Amino acid sequence: METALLNARTHWEHIYETKTTQQVSWTQEDPQPSLDWILKLALDPSSFIVDSGGGRSLLAEKLTEQGFSDVEVFDISMRALTQARQELKSEVAREAISYRVCNVLDYKPEKDITVWHDRAVFHFLVDEDQRGTYIDNLKKWAPKHVILGTFSPNGPLKCSGLPIQQYAADDLVSLFAPEYTLVRSEERIHVTPTGNTQAFTFVELQRA
Ligand SMILES: C[S@@+](CC[C@H](N)C(=O)[O-])C[C@H]1O[C@@H](n2cnc3c(N)ncnc32)[C@H](O)[C@@H]1O
């Protein structure tokens, strides 16, 4: 397992070293539905929001533009986070967002999480033990809200050249039940920077 994790880190560092945001399929100018779903929760702006494997996503910065002051982005790739920080447009965002280089399987929160967000990271855990670790950890930390985005059964079988696990909303709900229940789900078509389409499953789960 250690070699696999090392390889994963090498893979992602290489991607962020060699590809611009326009050259990777997952780039979104408007991080939806994640942003709207988080805003719908009408949370206190000091709520702790974690973007798991956030890479160069604009979600964290957009949240700070909406007043959120405690957002953490972690990712296995240091280069992704360095780029993300360099690209921040405001001092407010620089103060409100903390970055951590970390494998999701080793992640430990330093305080209670209100929202756990993960778009296109959980689906890379094709090994059952790794998937179990992710789910068990999340249930233990018990964030009030969990938002997950994965490729759907109508989506691709690989992401960034790596195999992924596709999920329908029901699959995700079963994995996190009974500790979590479904609030909403959506199959969303993502248009990549080169104009291809990818079907994603998004679910919002709430601690039961
Ligand atoms: C497909 S990209 C999605 C990035 C971001 N969530 C978004 O929606 O724009 C997958 C991200 O997960 C990160 N990643 C992959 N495996 C990871 C792991 N085991 N732990 C933490 N981050 C990981 C990658 O470095 C990459 O930034």
The ligand as a MOL file (V3000), in Angstrom:
LIG
                    3D

  0  0  0     0  0            999 V3000
M  V30 BEGIN CTAB
M  V30 COUNTS 27 29 0 0 0
M  V30 BEGIN ATOM
M  V30 1 C -9.5500 15.1870 -10.3020 0
M  V30 2 S -8.6720 16.2560 -9.2550 0 CHG=1
M  V30 3 C -9.9830 17.2090 -8.4920 0
M  V30 4 C -9.4630 18.4510 -7.8370 0
M  V30 5 C -10.5340 19.2950 -7.1310 0
M  V30 6 N -11.2360 18.5190 -6.1220 0
M  V30 7 C -11.5040 19.8690 -8.1150 0
M  V30 8 O -12.6860 19.5030 -8.0900 0
M  V30 9 O -11.0800 20.7210 -8.9140 0 CHG=-1
M  V30 10 C -8.1960 15.1510 -7.9580 0
M  V30 11 C -7.3760 15.8380 -6.8700 0
M  V30 12 O -7.2000 14.9420 -5.7980 0
M  V30 13 C -5.8580 14.9590 -5.3770 0
M  V30 14 N -5.6460 13.6140 -4.8110 0
M  V30 15 C -5.6030 12.4410 -5.4720 0
M  V30 16 N -5.4430 11.4210 -4.6220 0
M  V30 17 C -5.3910 11.9800 -3.3790 0
M  V30 18 C -5.2300 11.4530 -2.0780 0
M  V30 19 N -5.0880 10.1320 -1.8720 0
M  V30 20 N -5.2210 12.3080 -1.0330 0
M  V30 21 C -5.3630 13.6420 -1.2220 0
M  V30 22 N -5.5040 14.2000 -2.4370 0
M  V30 23 C -5.5290 13.3800 -3.4970 0
M  V30 24 C -5.0700 15.2710 -6.6150 0
M  V30 25 O -3.8060 15.8100 -6.3510 0
M  V30 26 C -5.9970 16.2550 -7.3160 0
M  V30 27 O -5.7320 17.5680 -6.9110 0
M  V30 END ATOM
M  V30 BEGIN BOND
M  V30 1 1 1 2
M  V30 2 1 2 3
M  V30 3 1 2 10
M  V30 4 1 3 4
M  V30 5 1 4 5
M  V30 6 1 5 6
M  V30 7 1 5 7
M  V30 8 2 7 8
M  V30 9 1 7 9
M  V30 10 1 10 11
M  V30 11 1 11 12
M  V30 12 1 11 26
M  V30 13 1 12 13
M  V30 14 1 13 14
M  V30 15 1 13 24
M  V30 16 1 14 15
M  V30 17 1 14 23
M  V30 18 2 15 16
M  V30 19 1 16 17
M  V30 20 1 17 18
M  V30 21 2 17 23
M  V30 22 1 18 19
M  V30 23 2 18 20
M  V30 24 1 20 21
M  V30 25 2 21 22
M  V30 26 1 22 23
M  V30 27 1 24 25
M  V30 28 1 24 26
M  V30 29 1 26 27
M  V30 END BOND
M  V30 END CTAB
M  END
